[in-house]
Amino acid sequence: MKRVAKPEGRFNIVLEDVDIPNIADTEVLIRAERTLISRGSEIWRRYVRPEAIPHQMMGYSFVGRVVDVGAQVAGYSPGDRVAALAPHAEYVAVEVVHSPHSPSVVRLPDGVSTEAGTFWPLATSSVLWMWETGARRGDTMVILGQGLVGSGCMQVARAGDMGRVIVVDTLPRRCELARLLGADEVVNASTEDPVEAVRRLTGGAGADVVVEAVGGRAGARAFAQAQEMVRAGGLLQVLGLYEEESLPLDSGKIQGRRLIGGYLDSNKRPVGSERALELLATCGIQAEKMITHRFPFTEAAAAFDLLYNRLDEAMGVILVWEE
């Protein structure tokens, strides 16, 4: 079978030939149909690094069909269409009974397409992150960055009636998509000062919640702007992954505000997963509109290159393993 690997060397994506894994009694074996590349973690934490990356870290958004089920696994049968926390590969063995991330595999409802199902992990995280903000009707939330994470959070917030949602991005295509997907206000930071725009839209008070979901090279500047946007007594939540940059925390600006990282309460993950599947099935999260490119898995290197070098063109990038 084939699997995506990242040997030593920056930007070095290859396909490896390996045996189909044997499963333990607590695992299921799944054959891939689609996998989604996460730009935040797989580009900045894998692709650009010079060292070799363990295969299990190469991806986590996997949809396929169950092939075999371990003796201790209940609730799954061969032929089930499932999403799984698993890397890019033709076949994966996924721990079910003793997984540190529960659930690690879910059956997809009929209303969730195979491609939309690849968004299940990100959708689950988006649900949990938005719950953690405590935002509710009457609040104003600002989300900086409309990549997969920022867009997912925006849609969860809108579906959950968490108040008015203002989004900020510098890329015209992402701004247009945010409008299409339901953002109340969209600020194009390439044409206007986002801090001034948020002040104008909040009558000078600032936002109740600011979610920083930019990451990468632009994340440090966005974090500095986020501190200017949150009101006294408000919350600043940091979700972005950064390219080894320090974040400019201004003690004078953060006083009287709350600051949390991308905290996920594992105890809430099962119910968050259920909510994510519900939103994907009812188009509360419109995953298929977030997909911009599809590549055969044999062209995985080109897919990673696109996400790194042509950010203005790409958002959700899918690897196709089986038609």
C-alpha positions in Angstrom: 0.0 0.0 0.0 1.0 3.7 -0.4 1.2 6.3 2.3 2.4 10.0 2.5 5.7 10.5 4.2 8.0 13.4 5.1 11.6 12.2 5.2 14.5 14.5 6.2 14.6 17.7 4.2 12.4 20.7 4.0 9.4 20.5 1.6 10.1 16.8 1.1 6.9 14.9 0.6 7.1 11.4 -0.8 5.0 8.2 -1.2 6.2 5.2 0.7 5.4 1.5 -0.1 4.6 -0.3 3.1 2.6 -3.4 4.1 -1.1 -3.1 5.0 -1.1 -2.9 8.8 -2.3 -5.8 10.9 -4.8 -4.7 13.5 -4.9 -5.4 17.2 -8.1 -6.5 19.0 -8.8 -2.9 20.0 -8.4 -1.4 16.5 -10.2 -1.2 13.2 -8.7 -1.3 9.7 -10.0 1.3 7.3 -9.4 1.8 3.6 -9.1 5.4 2.5 -11.4 7.3 0.2 -10.5 11.0 1.0 -8.1 12.8 3.3 -7.9 16.5 4.0 -4.6 18.4 4.4 -4.5 20.7 7.4 -2.5 23.8 6.4 -2.0 24.9 10.0 -0.4 21.8 11.4 0.8 19.9 8.4 2.5 22.8 6.6 4.0 24.8 9.6 4.7 21.8 11.9 5.7 19.2 9.2 6.3 20.3 5.6 8.7 23.3 6.3 10.8 21.5 8.9 14.2 20.0 8.0 13.8 16.8 10.1 12.0 13.6 9.2 8.4 13.5 10.6 6.8 10.3 11.9 4.2 9.0 9.5 1.4 9.0 12.2 1.8 12.8 12.4 1.1 13.3 8.7 -2.5 14.1 8.7 -5.6 13.4 10.9 -8.6 14.1 8.7 -9.5 10.7 7.1 -12.6 9.2 5.5 -12.9 5.6 4.3 -14.6 2.3 4.6 -14.1 -0.2 7.5 -12.3 -3.4 6.2 -11.8 -5.3 9.4 -12.7 -5.0 13.1 -10.8 -6.1 16.2 -12.4 -8.6 18.6 -12.8 -6.0 21.4 -14.3 -3.3 19.1 -18.1 -2.8 19.3 -20.3 -0.7 17.1 -18.4 -1.0 13.7 -18.7 -3.5 10.9 -16.9 -4.0 7.6 -18.3 -1.7 5.0 -19.2 1.2 7.4 -18.4 4.6 6.0 -16.4 6.4 8.7 -14.3 9.4 9.5 -11.2 8.8 11.6 -8.2 10.6 13.3 -5.7 9.0 10.9 -2.8 10.0 8.6 -2.7 10.1 4.8 -2.5 6.4 3.7 -4.4 3.8 1.7 -5.0 1.7 4.8 -4.9 2.7 8.4 -5.2 0.8 11.7 -7.0 3.1 14.2 -7.1 2.5 18.0 -10.7 2.6 19.1 -11.0 1.1 22.6 -8.0 2.8 24.3 -7.6 5.9 22.1 -6.5 9.1 24.0 -8.9 11.0 21.7 -12.4 9.7 22.1 -14.0 9.1 19.7 -11.2 8.3 17.2 -13.6 6.9 14.6 -17.2 7.9 13.9 -19.8 6.5 11.4 -20.8 9.2 9.0 -24.5 10.0 8.8 -26.1 9.7 5.3 -26.4 13.5 5.2 -22.6 14.0 5.4 -20.8 13.4 2.1 -17.4 11.7 2.0 -15.6 14.9 1.3 -17.5 16.8 4.0 -16.7 14.0 6.4 -13.0 14.8 6.2 -13.8 18.1 8.1 -15.1 16.1 11.2 -11.9 16.6 13.3 -11.7 20.3 12.5 -15.4 20.8 13.0 -15.3 19.1 16.4 -12.4 21.3 17.5 -14.3 24.4 16.2 -17.3 23.4 18.3 -15.3 23.0 21.4 -13.3 26.2 20.9 -16.5 28.2 20.4 -18.1 26.6 23.5 -15.0 27.6 25.5 -15.5 31.3 24.6 -18.9 31.3 26.4 -20.2 33.7 23.7 -24.0 34.1 23.5 -26.7 36.2 21.8 -26.0 39.9 22.2 -22.2 39.5 22.2 -19.9 40.6 19.4 -17.2 38.2 18.3 -14.3 39.0 16.0 -12.5 36.1 14.3 -9.1 37.0 12.7 -8.3 34.6 9.9 -10.7 32.8 7.6 -8.8 29.6 6.8 -10.3 26.3 7.7 -10.1 26.9 11.4 -11.4 30.5 11.4 -14.2 29.6 8.9 -15.2 26.6 10.9 -15.4 28.7 14.1 -17.4 31.4 12.4 -19.9 28.9 11.1 -20.2 27.2 14.5 -20.8 30.6 16.2 -23.4 31.6 13.6 -25.2 28.2 13.9 -25.1 28.5 17.7 -26.6 32.0 17.9 -23.4 33.3 19.6 -24.1 36.9 18.8 -22.8 39.1 15.9 -19.7 37.7 14.2 -17.2 40.0 12.5 -14.4 38.3 10.5 -11.1 39.7 9.3 -8.8 38.4 6.6 -6.4 39.9 4.0 -7.3 37.6 1.1 -10.2 38.7 -1.1 -11.3 35.1 -1.9 -11.6 34.3 1.8 -13.5 37.5 2.5 -15.9 36.6 -0.3 -16.4 33.1 1.1 -17.0 34.4 4.6 -19.8 36.5 3.3 -21.3 33.6 1.5 -21.0 31.4 4.6 -22.9 33.8 6.8 -20.5 36.2 8.6 -22.3 39.3 9.8 -19.5 41.7 8.9 -16.4 41.1 6.8 -13.2 43.3 7.1 -10.6 43.0 4.4 -7.4 43.9 6.2 -5.6 44.5 3.0 -7.8 47.6 2.2 -8.6 49.0 5.7 -7.1 49.0 9.2 -8.8 46.1 10.9 -8.4 47.6 14.4 -10.1 50.8 13.3 -12.8 48.8 11.5 -13.6 46.8 14.7 -13.7 49.9 16.8 -16.1 51.5 14.3 -18.3 48.4 14.2 -18.5 48.2 18.0 -19.0 51.9 18.7 -15.5 52.2 20.1 -16.1 49.6 22.8 -14.3 46.6 21.3 -15.4 43.0 20.9 -16.6 40.8 23.7 -14.6 37.9 22.2 -11.7 38.0 19.8 -10.5 34.7 18.3 -7.0 34.8 16.7 -6.9 32.1 14.1 -4.3 33.4 11.6 -1.1 31.5 12.4 1.9 31.2 10.2 4.1 34.2 9.4 1.2 36.7 9.8 0.1 35.4 13.2 2.3 37.6 15.3 0.9 40.8 13.7 -2.6 39.5 14.0 -2.1 38.7 17.7 -0.9 42.3 18.3 -4.0 43.6 16.5 -6.3 41.3 18.4 -5.2 42.8 21.7 -6.4 46.2 20.4 -9.8 44.7 19.5 -11.0 43.1 22.7 -13.0 45.2 25.1 -12.3 45.5 28.9 -13.5 42.4 30.5 -13.5 40.5 27.2 -11.8 37.3 26.1 -8.9 36.8 23.6 -8.6 33.2 22.4 -5.5 32.2 20.5 -5.9 29.3 18.0 -3.2 30.0 15.4 0.0 27.9 15.0 3.0 30.1 14.5 6.2 29.6 12.4 8.5 29.7 15.5 7.7 33.4 16.2 7.3 34.9 19.6 3.9 36.6 20.2 4.0 40.3 21.2 2.0 40.3 24.4 1.5 43.9 25.6 0.9 43.8 29.4 -0.8 47.2 29.3 -3.3 46.1 26.7 -4.1 42.7 28.1 -4.8 44.0 31.6 -8.4 43.6 32.5 -8.9 41.0 29.7 -8.9 37.3 29.7 -6.4 35.3 27.5 -6.6 31.6 26.7 -4.8 29.3 24.2 -6.5 26.8 22.0 -7.8 24.7 24.9 -9.9 21.7 24.2 -11.7 19.9 27.0 -11.3 16.2 26.2 -14.3 15.4 28.5 -16.5 17.4 26.1 -15.1 15.8 22.9 -17.8 13.1 22.5 -20.7 15.6 22.6 -18.7 18.1 20.6 -18.2 15.4 17.9 -22.0 14.8 17.8 -22.6 18.5 17.4 -20.0 18.6 14.6 -21.6 15.8 12.7 -25.0 17.5 13.1 -23.7 20.7 11.7 -22.0 19.0 8.8 -25.2 17.1 8.0 -27.4 20.2 8.1 -24.9 22.5 6.4 -24.5 24.5 9.6 -20.9 24.0 8.5 -20.8 24.1 4.7 -17.6 22.0 4.3 -17.9 21.4 0.5 -17.9 25.2 -0.1 -14.6 25.4 1.7 -12.9 22.9 -0.7 -10.8 24.5 -3.4 -8.7 21.7 -4.8 -8.6 17.9 -5.2 -5.5 15.9 -6.0 -5.0 12.2 -6.6 -2.9 10.9 -3.7 -0.1 10.2 -6.1 0.3 14.0 -6.4 0.5 14.7 -2.7 3.7 16.6 -3.1 2.0 19.1 -5.5 -0.9 19.5 -3.0 1.5 20.4 -0.2 3.4 22.8 -2.5 0.1 24.5 -3.4 -0.8 25.1 0.2 2.6 26.5 1.0 3.2 28.7 -2.0 -0.2 29.8 -3.3 -2.2 30.6 -0.2 -4.4 33.1 -2.1 -5.7 30.2 -4.2 -6.1 27.4 -1.8 -8.2 26.6 1.3 -9.5 23.0 1.7 -7.2 20.6 -0.3 -8.4 17.0 -0.6 -6.3 13.9 -1.5 -8.4 11.4 -3.4 -7.5 7.7 -2.6 -10.4 5.8 -4.2 -13.2 6.9 -6.5 
